[in-house]
Amino acid sequence: MSVLTAPAAGAAEPAAPETVCTINDKRVGELSGLASDGENRYAINDGGSRIEIFVLGRDCGVRKVITSPTDPFDVEDLARGADGTLWLADTGDNRKQRDTVALHAVTPQGKSTLYRLTYPDGQHDTEALLLDRSGTPFLITKNVLGEATIYRPAGKLASPGPTALEKAGSVSLKTTDTPGGPVGSLGSVLVTGAASTPDGKVIALRTYTDAYLYPAPDGDVVAALGREPVRVPLPNEKQGEAIAFDPDGTLLSGTEGAGQPLRAVRGAAALVADRQGDARAVAGDPQGNASSGGSGVPVLPGIVIAVGVAGLLLFGVNRLRRRARR
């Protein structure tokens, strides 16, 4: 699968992200996951020594903090279930050394339930979590050199578990020239977050530089991620990892760092339905598969990949050192 080649004549273009507010509270300095119920936005930091979910008003001010004494290893993403439960993806593993990863289901009152998970094929670093309409969680890996892999529980979640995961599919993205991120153009293929609309009909994956919106009319996550997405550039985010949808279809994005903006692409979800038929015509393929040209930059040569991987490894080591100092 590759990204959309170009819009057909008359197809709507994604609006440029606009700043809706700035997160100035120093307690939210490593924004990694985001969710929204329309009135409030819910934010989590990368890492931490206890569960903390910051409830933000529409002005980005912290209204309250939902806490639990549970000490997670490396929280990377956040999703909100239909019943209001907040799911934290404790799945970061830069060094690929964890025997288990975990999900934490947290009620608005702060009661948390731990679900440990095991991969069927070794360790992975994962920063993206999706919930489908039934509440089934899907993890999408952050893969430097190849396809991002999609995993889901092989059976009913057990607490504390572990519950075995199974491979459900994979996603491939091409590099783009959208500026931003900590590791150059390599960052444009690294999946750093995920989200879905409340009705489950649109699914988003994000990288450090772009968002990809997939149609899921029947709510099937795996089928959706096999379709042609709409690419929404999110330029100049220094370390963009957070993404969410407001109930009206507005796409929200945010980045780590103190005093960083929360940005919105209004009407983003509607673009998926508008663009889906046009994408097939542009690609010249009735099945909707894009041509090899793609909207991304040509695949990076080996030396560039090697340099990018070295930069990403250094970036990961620096993050681990930063956590160790806490």
Steps between C-alpha positions, in 0.01 A plus 500: 500500500624850423374849557267693273664613176323831447151645535269479203365819352250653736600287798523690827846557640573466873505834674825609658515425873403801710594565860196479728684549830840456664579253778695716742464280809848363573349174621409417139847536351527163322164469328480155344132406489175690454125432504190720489133487593427842346485692826829376645829377357693230685878501488776271622875544523762263368627291793438602861505322835121477543193523281404863438234607252468876462149623425535812285240763429462638150746773601762228573489579870514202737158458664592195705733202506377140508759300691578144602798378705580237236856553373509445122818420310461719189157641409482607136139547390146555625155397373154562641238227497130552430428469874750773589775261612845632416745242366872562538744316274796411725680360198820701447808282464785686328752229590260214422559326831156476663354153559152652513337830409178625656176687472355694793123556496423804717153617600424874530513443877858367482444126545756322282513143371821348365507271196840354413557392139756287317599515134513174302830582330732683740524855627376813322500872568140620472363853533153472344174365645157470337168377639240363260124532549487193722782633719763259365846661523743503208869580531701635204877473526762768437727331248812676373585280203176345384126467532318594816332187635143491636432281805182421692421266791463138395230454763310685769715737706592360840616702799783504580567243226702468295274470197660388176494737204463386139618666182203646313669680211754766409524853363768655278556874461733689270727782606371852442658842486287642784741679737514419869586228746824411678654261243459661158312341212523156660248625756235528229460120491506434877153448648485704823127508576151398393137602545150429375180700475238419766293306247807305386449595134831683459835380634816709519864406532761767549874525454725777625399706196169385350164344577337229286122470506339169399133427426344237726129507409437167673737569792746229391844630604705246305301547179520878538878501533520307173323779311639814341530781757475876477829658607475809721835678548575610858812709436747638750403302808822447689405154624147430388352194670147596611191480281123490562164581346242734643146359461436742210782345294766760577845342512714609796878468520764584757868464572733449791667808646412778740265772378407321177176560307208266459403518133183414308412404143131575475282273288776241472276196546268614219793503257518121512155446349557783249836368385447125490341484156739760358805306620407204281465718192832674557685173551346346191408193705134408567607329823640824636868396508733790436767483234866457590557875470317584822480835674804422709862566421673204327619230738816610679832353387679269741753755625221744589311225680814410694553860606134531595507180704809621686322826577191316620707274724671803653160662545372188678802484728453864596135431586599207720758711679243770555264249662779359714559844652140520625 
